[in-house]
Amino acid sequence: MAKLPRFSLAHNETTKKWELKKEGSSEVMKRFATKAAALKGGVLEKAVGGRGSVRIRKRDGKIQEERTYPRSADPRGSKG
């Protein structure tokens, strides 16, 4: 199975926005006014092009959850 690209959604204190970045890169792919706006109805999935793993962080930087798109590609979901 091909390795999925990894992304991170985190709050930037300087810009006061939630930013989606590809892990290992400082380039911001997309900015959101609120975390709720980023998590609403498939917005994150579209932002990563429908393929990838997104680590959603709390304001303090700790990982809150991780979402994989498409869901069928999540290795934790394929219990045999």
PyMOL Python script that loads the backbone (N, CA, C, O; Angstrom):
from pymol import cmd

cmd.read_pdbstr("""\
ATOM      1  N   MET A   1       0.843  -1.192   0.000  1.00  0.00           N
ATOM      2  CA  MET A   1       0.000   0.000   0.000  1.00  0.00           C
ATOM      3  C   MET A   1       0.885   1.251   0.000  1.00  0.00           C
ATOM      4  O   MET A   1       1.845   1.337   0.766  1.00  0.00           O
ATOM      5  N   ALA A   2       0.567   2.193  -0.838  1.00  0.00           N
ATOM      6  CA  ALA A   2       1.327   3.435  -0.918  1.00  0.00           C
ATOM      7  C   ALA A   2       1.150   4.250   0.354  1.00  0.00           C
ATOM      8  O   ALA A   2       0.079   4.271   0.960  1.00  0.00           O
ATOM      9  N   LYS A   3       2.221   4.914   0.737  1.00  0.00           N
ATOM     10  CA  LYS A   3       2.185   5.730   1.945  1.00  0.00           C
ATOM     11  C   LYS A   3       1.387   7.007   1.684  1.00  0.00           C
ATOM     12  O   LYS A   3       1.593   7.688   0.680  1.00  0.00           O
ATOM     13  N   LEU A   4       0.475   7.317   2.603  1.00  0.00           N
ATOM     14  CA  LEU A   4      -0.352   8.518   2.469  1.00  0.00           C
ATOM     15  C   LEU A   4       0.425   9.759   2.882  1.00  0.00           C
ATOM     16  O   LEU A   4       1.235   9.700   3.807  1.00  0.00           O
ATOM     17  N   PRO A   5       0.191  10.882   2.211  1.00  0.00           N
ATOM     18  CA  PRO A   5       0.813  12.130   2.668  1.00  0.00           C
ATOM     19  C   PRO A   5       0.241  12.524   4.034  1.00  0.00           C
ATOM     20  O   PRO A   5      -0.926  12.261   4.323  1.00  0.00           O
ATOM     21  N   ARG A   6       1.065  13.154   4.865  1.00  0.00           N
ATOM     22  CA  ARG A   6       0.632  13.540   6.211  1.00  0.00           C
ATOM     23  C   ARG A   6       0.520  15.061   6.301  1.00  0.00           C
ATOM     24  O   ARG A   6       1.344  15.805   5.768  1.00  0.00           O
ATOM     25  N   PHE A   7      -0.525  15.487   6.992  1.00  0.00           N
ATOM     26  CA  PHE A   7      -0.802  16.899   7.169  1.00  0.00           C
ATOM     27  C   PHE A   7      -1.053  17.182   8.637  1.00  0.00           C
ATOM     28  O   PHE A   7      -1.279  16.270   9.433  1.00  0.00           O
ATOM     29  N   SER A   8      -1.011  18.465   8.985  1.00  0.00           N
ATOM     30  CA  SER A   8      -1.268  18.864  10.357  1.00  0.00           C
ATOM     31  C   SER A   8      -2.137  20.124  10.361  1.00  0.00           C
ATOM     32  O   SER A   8      -1.876  21.075   9.625  1.00  0.00           O
ATOM     33  N   LEU A   9      -3.170  20.113  11.199  1.00  0.00           N
ATOM     34  CA  LEU A   9      -4.027  21.282  11.383  1.00  0.00           C
ATOM     35  C   LEU A   9      -3.733  21.813  12.779  1.00  0.00           C
ATOM     36  O   LEU A   9      -3.987  21.130  13.771  1.00  0.00           O
ATOM     37  N   ALA A  10      -3.201  23.024  12.857  1.00  0.00           N
ATOM     38  CA  ALA A  10      -2.802  23.589  14.145  1.00  0.00           C
ATOM     39  C   ALA A  10      -3.104  25.086  14.191  1.00  0.00           C
ATOM     40  O   ALA A  10      -3.214  25.743  13.156  1.00  0.00           O
ATOM     41  N   HIS A  11      -3.235  25.607  15.407  1.00  0.00           N
ATOM     42  CA  HIS A  11      -3.510  27.026  15.600  1.00  0.00           C
ATOM     43  C   HIS A  11      -2.206  27.807  15.566  1.00  0.00           C
ATOM     44  O   HIS A  11      -1.211  27.405  16.169  1.00  0.00           O
ATOM     45  N   ASN A  12      -2.223  28.934  14.850  1.00  0.00           N
ATOM     46  CA  ASN A  12      -1.076  29.824  14.780  1.00  0.00           C
ATOM     47  C   ASN A  12      -1.395  31.051  15.625  1.00  0.00           C
ATOM     48  O   ASN A  12      -2.304  31.812  15.293  1.00  0.00           O
ATOM     49  N   GLU A  13      -0.665  31.248  16.703  1.00  0.00           N
ATOM     50  CA  GLU A  13      -0.919  32.363  17.613  1.00  0.00           C
ATOM     51  C   GLU A  13      -0.660  33.721  16.953  1.00  0.00           C
ATOM     52  O   GLU A  13      -1.297  34.712  17.309  1.00  0.00           O
ATOM     53  N   THR A  14       0.259  33.771  16.007  1.00  0.00           N
ATOM     54  CA  THR A  14       0.581  35.030  15.338  1.00  0.00           C
ATOM     55  C   THR A  14      -0.562  35.504  14.450  1.00  0.00           C
ATOM     56  O   THR A  14      -0.966  36.665  14.508  1.00  0.00           O
ATOM     57  N   THR A  15      -1.080  34.592  13.626  1.00  0.00           N
ATOM     58  CA  THR A  15      -2.143  34.965  12.689  1.00  0.00           C
ATOM     59  C   THR A  15      -3.534  34.801  13.297  1.00  0.00           C
ATOM     60  O   THR A  15      -4.519  35.306  12.758  1.00  0.00           O
ATOM     61  N   LYS A  16      -3.606  34.085  14.436  1.00  0.00           N
ATOM     62  CA  LYS A  16      -4.889  33.789  15.102  1.00  0.00           C
ATOM     63  C   LYS A  16      -5.810  32.952  14.216  1.00  0.00           C
ATOM     64  O   LYS A  16      -7.034  33.045  14.316  1.00  0.00           O
ATOM     65  N   LYS A  17      -5.214  32.141  13.355  1.00  0.00           N
ATOM     66  CA  LYS A  17      -5.970  31.279  12.440  1.00  0.00           C
ATOM     67  C   LYS A  17      -5.516  29.833  12.627  1.00  0.00           C
ATOM     68  O   LYS A  17      -4.439  29.565  13.160  1.00  0.00           O
ATOM     69  N   TRP A  18      -6.366  28.907  12.174  1.00  0.00           N
ATOM     70  CA  TRP A  18      -6.017  27.490  12.133  1.00  0.00           C
ATOM     71  C   TRP A  18      -5.418  27.228  10.765  1.00  0.00           C
ATOM     72  O   TRP A  18      -6.017  27.576   9.747  1.00  0.00           O
ATOM     73  N   GLU A  19      -4.228  26.610  10.728  1.00  0.00           N
ATOM     74  CA  GLU A  19      -3.516  26.427   9.469  1.00  0.00           C
ATOM     75  C   GLU A  19      -3.282  24.945   9.172  1.00  0.00           C
ATOM     76  O   GLU A  19      -2.913  24.162  10.048  1.00  0.00           O
ATOM     77  N   LEU A  20      -3.508  24.592   7.916  1.00  0.00           N
ATOM     78  CA  LEU A  20      -3.266  23.241   7.438  1.00  0.00           C
ATOM     79  C   LEU A  20      -1.949  23.258   6.675  1.00  0.00           C
ATOM     80  O   LEU A  20      -1.784  24.005   5.710  1.00  0.00           O
ATOM     81  N   LYS A  21      -1.006  22.418   7.125  1.00  0.00           N
ATOM     82  CA  LYS A  21       0.299  22.329   6.475  1.00  0.00           C
ATOM     83  C   LYS A  21       0.620  20.876   6.207  1.00  0.00           C
ATOM     84  O   LYS A  21       0.181  19.984   6.933  1.00  0.00           O
ATOM     85  N   LYS A  22       1.390  20.646   5.157  1.00  0.00           N
ATOM     86  CA  LYS A  22       1.921  19.307   4.907  1.00  0.00           C
ATOM     87  C   LYS A  22       3.068  19.127   5.894  1.00  0.00           C
ATOM     88  O   LYS A  22       3.914  20.011   6.026  1.00  0.00           O
ATOM     89  N   GLU A  23       3.105  17.997   6.584  1.00  0.00           N
ATOM     90  CA  GLU A  23       4.149  17.790   7.586  1.00  0.00           C
ATOM     91  C   GLU A  23       5.515  17.810   6.921  1.00  0.00           C
ATOM     92  O   GLU A  23       5.714  17.215   5.863  1.00  0.00           O
ATOM     93  N   GLY A  24       6.454  18.504   7.557  1.00  0.00           N
ATOM     94  CA  GLY A  24       7.796  18.653   7.013  1.00  0.00           C
ATOM     95  C   GLY A  24       7.953  19.902   6.165  1.00  0.00           C
ATOM     96  O   GLY A  24       9.040  20.184   5.661  1.00  0.00           O
ATOM     97  N   SER A  25       6.864  20.655   6.007  1.00  0.00           N
ATOM     98  CA  SER A  25       6.885  21.875   5.202  1.00  0.00           C
ATOM     99  C   SER A  25       6.368  23.044   6.042  1.00  0.00           C
ATOM    100  O   SER A  25       5.519  22.865   6.915  1.00  0.00           O
ATOM    101  N   SER A  26       6.883  24.225   5.770  1.00  0.00           N
ATOM    102  CA  SER A  26       6.390  25.401   6.485  1.00  0.00           C
ATOM    103  C   SER A  26       5.315  26.135   5.684  1.00  0.00           C
ATOM    104  O   SER A  26       4.728  27.107   6.161  1.00  0.00           O
ATOM    105  N   GLU A  27       5.063  25.660   4.462  1.00  0.00           N
ATOM    106  CA  GLU A  27       4.074  26.297   3.593  1.00  0.00           C
ATOM    107  C   GLU A  27       2.645  25.969   4.048  1.00  0.00           C
ATOM    108  O   GLU A  27       2.283  24.807   4.229  1.00  0.00           O
ATOM    109  N   VAL A  28       1.853  27.020   4.224  1.00  0.00           N
ATOM    110  CA  VAL A  28       0.457  26.857   4.635  1.00  0.00           C
ATOM    111  C   VAL A  28      -0.379  26.548   3.396  1.00  0.00           C
ATOM    112  O   VAL A  28      -0.372  27.304   2.424  1.00  0.00           O
ATOM    113  N   MET A  29      -1.098  25.429   3.444  1.00  0.00           N
ATOM    114  CA  MET A  29      -1.950  25.036   2.325  1.00  0.00           C
ATOM    115  C   MET A  29      -3.286  25.763   2.377  1.00  0.00           C
ATOM    116  O   MET A  29      -3.827  26.165   1.347  1.00  0.00           O
ATOM    117  N   LYS A  30      -3.817  25.927   3.600  1.00  0.00           N
ATOM    118  CA  LYS A  30      -5.121  26.558   3.765  1.00  0.00           C
ATOM    119  C   LYS A  30      -5.230  27.107   5.178  1.00  0.00           C
ATOM    120  O   LYS A  30      -4.703  26.521   6.124  1.00  0.00           O
ATOM    121  N   ARG A  31      -5.925  28.250   5.317  1.00  0.00           N
ATOM    122  CA  ARG A  31      -6.164  28.864   6.627  1.00  0.00           C
ATOM    123  C   ARG A  31      -7.661  28.891   6.907  1.00  0.00           C
ATOM    124  O   ARG A  31      -8.477  29.058   6.001  1.00  0.00           O
ATOM    125  N   PHE A  32      -8.000  28.724   8.176  1.00  0.00           N
ATOM    126  CA  PHE A  32      -9.394  28.729   8.616  1.00  0.00           C
ATOM    127  C   PHE A  32      -9.528  29.670   9.804  1.00  0.00           C
ATOM    128  O   PHE A  32      -8.627  29.757  10.638  1.00  0.00           O
ATOM    129  N   ALA A  33     -10.650  30.372   9.881  1.00  0.00           N
ATOM    130  CA  ALA A  33     -10.902  31.288  10.996  1.00  0.00           C
ATOM    131  C   ALA A  33     -11.094  30.524  12.304  1.00  0.00           C
ATOM    132  O   ALA A  33     -10.680  30.986  13.367  1.00  0.00           O
ATOM    133  N   THR A  34     -11.724  29.355  12.217  1.00  0.00           N
ATOM    134  CA  THR A  34     -11.964  28.546  13.407  1.00  0.00           C
ATOM    135  C   THR A  34     -11.668  27.084  13.106  1.00  0.00           C
ATOM    136  O   THR A  34     -11.654  26.668  11.947  1.00  0.00           O
ATOM    137  N   LYS A  35     -11.431  26.308  14.159  1.00  0.00           N
ATOM    138  CA  LYS A  35     -11.228  24.874  13.983  1.00  0.00           C
ATOM    139  C   LYS A  35     -12.513  24.239  13.459  1.00  0.00           C
ATOM    140  O   LYS A  35     -12.473  23.335  12.625  1.00  0.00           O
ATOM    141  N   ALA A  36     -13.648  24.718  13.953  1.00  0.00           N
ATOM    142  CA  ALA A  36     -14.946  24.188  13.518  1.00  0.00           C
ATOM    143  C   ALA A  36     -15.129  24.349  12.013  1.00  0.00           C
ATOM    144  O   ALA A  36     -15.668  23.460  11.354  1.00  0.00           O
ATOM    145  N   ALA A  37     -14.686  25.471  11.469  1.00  0.00           N
ATOM    146  CA  ALA A  37     -14.800  25.705  10.029  1.00  0.00           C
ATOM    147  C   ALA A  37     -13.960  24.694   9.245  1.00  0.00           C
ATOM    148  O   ALA A  37     -14.361  24.259   8.166  1.00  0.00           O
ATOM    149  N   ALA A  38     -12.809  24.324   9.782  1.00  0.00           N
ATOM    150  CA  ALA A  38     -11.938  23.357   9.115  1.00  0.00           C
ATOM    151  C   ALA A  38     -12.515  21.947   9.164  1.00  0.00           C
ATOM    152  O   ALA A  38     -12.323  21.161   8.236  1.00  0.00           O
ATOM    153  N   LEU A  39     -13.220  21.629  10.242  1.00  0.00           N
ATOM    154  CA  LEU A  39     -13.728  20.274  10.442  1.00  0.00           C
ATOM    155  C   LEU A  39     -15.125  20.046   9.876  1.00  0.00           C
ATOM    156  O   LEU A  39     -15.630  18.924   9.873  1.00  0.00           O
ATOM    157  N   LYS A  40     -15.735  21.115   9.401  1.00  0.00           N
ATOM    158  CA  LYS A  40     -17.121  21.051   8.915  1.00  0.00           C
ATOM    159  C   LYS A  40     -17.223  20.344   7.562  1.00  0.00           C
ATOM    160  O   LYS A  40     -16.466  20.643   6.639  1.00  0.00           O
ATOM    161  N   GLY A  41     -18.155  19.417   7.456  1.00  0.00           N
ATOM    162  CA  GLY A  41     -18.609  18.795   6.215  1.00  0.00           C
ATOM    163  C   GLY A  41     -17.645  18.569   5.082  1.00  0.00           C
ATOM    164  O   GLY A  41     -17.894  19.051   3.977  1.00  0.00           O
ATOM    165  N   GLY A  42     -16.555  17.862   5.296  1.00  0.00           N
ATOM    166  CA  GLY A  42     -15.667  17.485   4.206  1.00  0.00           C
ATOM    167  C   GLY A  42     -14.672  18.536   3.771  1.00  0.00           C
ATOM    168  O   GLY A  42     -13.981  18.344   2.771  1.00  0.00           O
ATOM    169  N   VAL A  43     -14.575  19.639   4.488  1.00  0.00           N
ATOM    170  CA  VAL A  43     -13.656  20.714   4.107  1.00  0.00           C
ATOM    171  C   VAL A  43     -12.206  20.230   4.150  1.00  0.00           C
ATOM    172  O   VAL A  43     -11.441  20.487   3.221  1.00  0.00           O
ATOM    173  N   LEU A  44     -11.825  19.534   5.219  1.00  0.00           N
ATOM    174  CA  LEU A  44     -10.453  19.026   5.334  1.00  0.00           C
ATOM    175  C   LEU A  44     -10.140  18.011   4.245  1.00  0.00           C
ATOM    176  O   LEU A  44      -9.060  18.031   3.655  1.00  0.00           O
ATOM    177  N   GLU A  45     -11.085  17.134   3.986  1.00  0.00           N
ATOM    178  CA  GLU A  45     -10.878  16.114   2.963  1.00  0.00           C
ATOM    179  C   GLU A  45     -10.597  16.759   1.609  1.00  0.00           C
ATOM    180  O   GLU A  45      -9.708  16.314   0.882  1.00  0.00           O
ATOM    181  N   LYS A  46     -11.348  17.802   1.267  1.00  0.00           N
ATOM    182  CA  LYS A  46     -11.120  18.530   0.009  1.00  0.00           C
ATOM    183  C   LYS A  46      -9.754  19.196   0.017  1.00  0.00           C
ATOM    184  O   LYS A  46      -9.045  19.183  -0.989  1.00  0.00           O
ATOM    185  N   ALA A  47      -9.382  19.780   1.158  1.00  0.00           N
ATOM    186  CA  ALA A  47      -8.122  20.515   1.263  1.00  0.00           C
ATOM    187  C   ALA A  47      -6.909  19.614   1.035  1.00  0.00           C
ATOM    188  O   ALA A  47      -5.892  20.072   0.514  1.00  0.00           O
ATOM    189  N   VAL A  48      -7.006  18.343   1.417  1.00  0.00           N
ATOM    190  CA  VAL A  48      -5.882  17.421   1.214  1.00  0.00           C
ATOM    191  C   VAL A  48      -6.026  16.612  -0.074  1.00  0.00           C
ATOM    192  O   VAL A  48      -5.264  15.675  -0.314  1.00  0.00           O
ATOM    193  N   GLY A  49      -6.988  16.973  -0.883  1.00  0.00           N
ATOM    194  CA  GLY A  49      -7.177  16.310  -2.166  1.00  0.00           C
ATOM    195  C   GLY A  49      -7.783  14.921  -2.057  1.00  0.00           C
ATOM    196  O   GLY A  49      -7.622  14.091  -2.952  1.00  0.00           O
ATOM    197  N   GLY A  50      -8.485  14.673  -0.951  1.00  0.00           N
ATOM    198  CA  GLY A  50      -9.166  13.399  -0.782  1.00  0.00           C
ATOM    199  C   GLY A  50      -8.273  12.245  -0.388  1.00  0.00           C
ATOM    200  O   GLY A  50      -8.747  11.120  -0.233  1.00  0.00           O
ATOM    201  N   ARG A  51      -6.958  12.509  -0.220  1.00  0.00           N
ATOM    202  CA  ARG A  51      -6.000  11.459   0.143  1.00  0.00           C
ATOM    203  C   ARG A  51      -4.976  11.997   1.109  1.00  0.00           C
ATOM    204  O   ARG A  51      -4.210  12.902   0.781  1.00  0.00           O
ATOM    205  N   GLY A  52      -4.967  11.436   2.302  1.00  0.00           N
ATOM    206  CA  GLY A  52      -3.953  11.845   3.267  1.00  0.00           C
ATOM    207  C   GLY A  52      -4.394  11.616   4.693  1.00  0.00           C
ATOM    208  O   GLY A  52      -5.549  11.286   4.964  1.00  0.00           O
ATOM    209  N   SER A  53      -3.461  11.795   5.590  1.00  0.00           N
ATOM    210  CA  SER A  53      -3.695  11.635   7.005  1.00  0.00           C
ATOM    211  C   SER A  53      -3.505  13.011   7.658  1.00  0.00           C
ATOM    212  O   SER A  53      -2.466  13.648   7.480  1.00  0.00           O
ATOM    213  N   VAL A  54      -4.509  13.462   8.411  1.00  0.00           N
ATOM    214  CA  VAL A  54      -4.460  14.790   9.022  1.00  0.00           C
ATOM    215  C   VAL A  54      -4.438  14.659  10.537  1.00  0.00           C
ATOM    216  O   VAL A  54      -5.347  14.083  11.134  1.00  0.00           O
ATOM    217  N   ARG A  55      -3.391  15.199  11.152  1.00  0.00           N
ATOM    218  CA  ARG A  55      -3.319  15.272  12.607  1.00  0.00           C
ATOM    219  C   ARG A  55      -3.944  16.588  13.024  1.00  0.00           C
ATOM    220  O   ARG A  55      -3.464  17.663  12.663  1.00  0.00           O
ATOM    221  N   ILE A  56      -5.018  16.492  13.786  1.00  0.00           N
ATOM    222  CA  ILE A  56      -5.729  17.674  14.265  1.00  0.00           C
ATOM    223  C   ILE A  56      -5.232  17.954  15.675  1.00  0.00           C
ATOM    224  O   ILE A  56      -5.352  17.116  16.569  1.00  0.00           O
ATOM    225  N   ARG A  57      -4.677  19.137  15.860  1.00  0.00           N
ATOM    226  CA  ARG A  57      -4.050  19.473  17.139  1.00  0.00           C
ATOM    227  C   ARG A  57      -4.925  20.411  17.963  1.00  0.00           C
ATOM    228  O   ARG A  57      -5.750  21.149  17.424  1.00  0.00           O
ATOM    229  N   LYS A  58      -4.730  20.368  19.272  1.00  0.00           N
ATOM    230  CA  LYS A  58      -5.372  21.312  20.181  1.00  0.00           C
ATOM    231  C   LYS A  58      -4.565  22.599  20.136  1.00  0.00           C
ATOM    232  O   LYS A  58      -3.493  22.639  19.533  1.00  0.00           O
ATOM    233  N   ARG A  59      -5.069  23.649  20.768  1.00  0.00           N
ATOM    234  CA  ARG A  59      -4.336  24.922  20.807  1.00  0.00           C
ATOM    235  C   ARG A  59      -2.951  24.782  21.426  1.00  0.00           C
ATOM    236  O   ARG A  59      -2.028  25.511  21.059  1.00  0.00           O
ATOM    237  N   ASP A  60      -2.800  23.840  22.374  1.00  0.00           N
ATOM    238  CA  ASP A  60      -1.505  23.663  23.033  1.00  0.00           C
ATOM    239  C   ASP A  60      -0.526  22.823  22.203  1.00  0.00           C
ATOM    240  O   ASP A  60       0.602  22.581  22.633  1.00  0.00           O
ATOM    241  N   GLY A  61      -0.956  22.378  21.015  1.00  0.00           N
ATOM    242  CA  GLY A  61      -0.076  21.635  20.109  1.00  0.00           C
ATOM    243  C   GLY A  61      -0.172  20.126  20.230  1.00  0.00           C
ATOM    244  O   GLY A  61       0.346  19.409  19.374  1.00  0.00           O
ATOM    245  N   LYS A  62      -0.822  19.629  21.269  1.00  0.00           N
ATOM    246  CA  LYS A  62      -0.973  18.178  21.422  1.00  0.00           C
ATOM    247  C   LYS A  62      -1.980  17.653  20.407  1.00  0.00           C
ATOM    248  O   LYS A  62      -2.925  18.348  20.033  1.00  0.00           O
ATOM    249  N   ILE A  63      -1.763  16.420  19.967  1.00  0.00           N
ATOM    250  CA  ILE A  63      -2.664  15.807  18.983  1.00  0.00           C
ATOM    251  C   ILE A  63      -3.995  15.476  19.642  1.00  0.00           C
ATOM    252  O   ILE A  63      -4.048  14.785  20.660  1.00  0.00           O
ATOM    253  N   GLN A  64      -5.068  15.980  19.044  1.00  0.00           N
ATOM    254  CA  GLN A  64      -6.425  15.711  19.520  1.00  0.00           C
ATOM    255  C   GLN A  64      -6.959  14.440  18.864  1.00  0.00           C
ATOM    256  O   GLN A  64      -7.506  13.562  19.531  1.00  0.00           O
ATOM    257  N   GLU A  65      -6.788  14.361  17.542  1.00  0.00           N
ATOM    258  CA  GLU A  65      -7.233  13.188  16.787  1.00  0.00           C
ATOM    259  C   GLU A  65      -6.516  13.169  15.454  1.00  0.00           C
ATOM    260  O   GLU A  65      -5.878  14.141  15.052  1.00  0.00           O
ATOM    261  N   GLU A  66      -6.639  12.029  14.775  1.00  0.00           N
ATOM    262  CA  GLU A  66      -6.067  11.904  13.439  1.00  0.00           C
ATOM    263  C   GLU A  66      -7.145  11.345  12.519  1.00  0.00           C
ATOM    264  O   GLU A  66      -7.830  10.380  12.860  1.00  0.00           O
ATOM    265  N   ARG A  67      -7.285  11.959  11.355  1.00  0.00           N
ATOM    266  CA  ARG A  67      -8.283  11.517  10.374  1.00  0.00           C
ATOM    267  C   ARG A  67      -7.565  11.101   9.101  1.00  0.00           C
ATOM    268  O   ARG A  67      -6.610  11.747   8.668  1.00  0.00           O
ATOM    269  N   THR A  68      -8.040  10.010   8.509  1.00  0.00           N
ATOM    270  CA  THR A  68      -7.453   9.497   7.276  1.00  0.00           C
ATOM    271  C   THR A  68      -8.493   9.569   6.169  1.00  0.00           C
ATOM    272  O   THR A  68      -9.650   9.192   6.355  1.00  0.00           O
ATOM    273  N   TYR A  69      -8.054  10.066   5.003  1.00  0.00           N
ATOM    274  CA  TYR A  69      -8.922  10.170   3.821  1.00  0.00           C
ATOM    275  C   TYR A  69      -8.271   9.424   2.672  1.00  0.00           C
ATOM    276  O   TYR A  69      -7.089   9.661   2.423  1.00  0.00           O
ATOM    277  N   PRO A  70      -8.952   8.538   1.949  1.00  0.00           N
ATOM    278  CA  PRO A  70     -10.286   8.054   2.275  1.00  0.00           C
ATOM    279  C   PRO A  70     -10.213   7.169   3.517  1.00  0.00           C
ATOM    280  O   PRO A  70      -9.158   6.638   3.862  1.00  0.00           O
ATOM    281  N   ARG A  71     -11.320   7.031   4.153  1.00  0.00           N
ATOM    282  CA  ARG A  71     -11.372   6.276   5.410  1.00  0.00           C
ATOM    283  C   ARG A  71     -10.926   4.832   5.232  1.00  0.00           C
ATOM    284  O   ARG A  71     -10.372   4.229   6.151  1.00  0.00           O
ATOM    285  N   SER A  72     -11.168   4.284   4.061  1.00  0.00           N
ATOM    286  CA  SER A  72     -10.781   2.901   3.779  1.00  0.00           C
ATOM    287  C   SER A  72      -9.266   2.710   3.796  1.00  0.00           C
ATOM    288  O   SER A  72      -8.795   1.578   3.906  1.00  0.00           O
ATOM    289  N   ALA A  73      -8.488   3.800   3.690  1.00  0.00           N
ATOM    290  CA  ALA A  73      -7.028   3.731   3.693  1.00  0.00           C
ATOM    291  C   ALA A  73      -6.443   3.767   5.107  1.00  0.00           C
ATOM    292  O   ALA A  73      -5.227   3.670   5.270  1.00  0.00           O
ATOM    293  N   ASP A  74      -7.291   3.906   6.130  1.00  0.00           N
ATOM    294  CA  ASP A  74      -6.829   3.970   7.512  1.00  0.00           C
ATOM    295  C   ASP A  74      -6.377   2.586   7.951  1.00  0.00           C
ATOM    296  O   ASP A  74      -7.200   1.673   8.020  1.00  0.00           O
ATOM    297  N   PRO A  75      -5.078   2.400   8.255  1.00  0.00           N
ATOM    298  CA  PRO A  75      -4.597   1.078   8.636  1.00  0.00           C
ATOM    299  C   PRO A  75      -5.190   0.580   9.948  1.00  0.00           C
ATOM    300  O   PRO A  75      -5.237  -0.629  10.172  1.00  0.00           O
ATOM    301  N   ARG A  76      -5.638   1.467  10.809  1.00  0.00           N
ATOM    302  CA  ARG A  76      -6.235   1.059  12.078  1.00  0.00           C
ATOM    303  C   ARG A  76      -7.650   0.522  11.875  1.00  0.00           C
ATOM    304  O   ARG A  76      -8.180  -0.181  12.735  1.00  0.00           O
ATOM    305  N   GLY A  77      -8.251   0.849  10.755  1.00  0.00           N
ATOM    306  CA  GLY A  77      -9.624   0.405  10.481  1.00  0.00           C
ATOM    307  C   GLY A  77      -9.704  -0.955   9.817  1.00  0.00           C
ATOM    308  O   GLY A  77     -10.789  -1.522   9.692  1.00  0.00           O
ATOM    309  N   SER A  78      -8.557  -1.489   9.387  1.00  0.00           N
ATOM    310  CA  SER A  78      -8.558  -2.768   8.660  1.00  0.00           C
ATOM    311  C   SER A  78      -8.086  -3.899   9.569  1.00  0.00           C
ATOM    312  O   SER A  78      -6.963  -4.392   9.455  1.00  0.00           O
ATOM    313  N   LYS A  79      -8.967  -4.287  10.460  1.00  0.00           N
ATOM    314  CA  LYS A  79      -8.660  -5.387  11.377  1.00  0.00           C
ATOM    315  C   LYS A  79      -9.085  -6.697  10.719  1.00  0.00           C
ATOM    316  O   LYS A  79     -10.213  -6.837  10.248  1.00  0.00           O
ATOM    317  N   GLY A  80      -8.166  -7.639  10.699  1.00  0.00           N
ATOM    318  CA  GLY A  80      -8.443  -8.849   9.985  1.00  0.00           C
ATOM    319  C   GLY A  80      -8.764 -10.000  10.795  1.00  0.00           C
ATOM    320  O   GLY A  80      -9.015 -11.081  10.260  1.00  0.00           O
TER     321      GLY A  80
END
""", "prot")
cmd.dss("prot")
cmd.show_as("cartoon", "prot")
cmd.util.cbc("prot")
cmd.orient("prot")
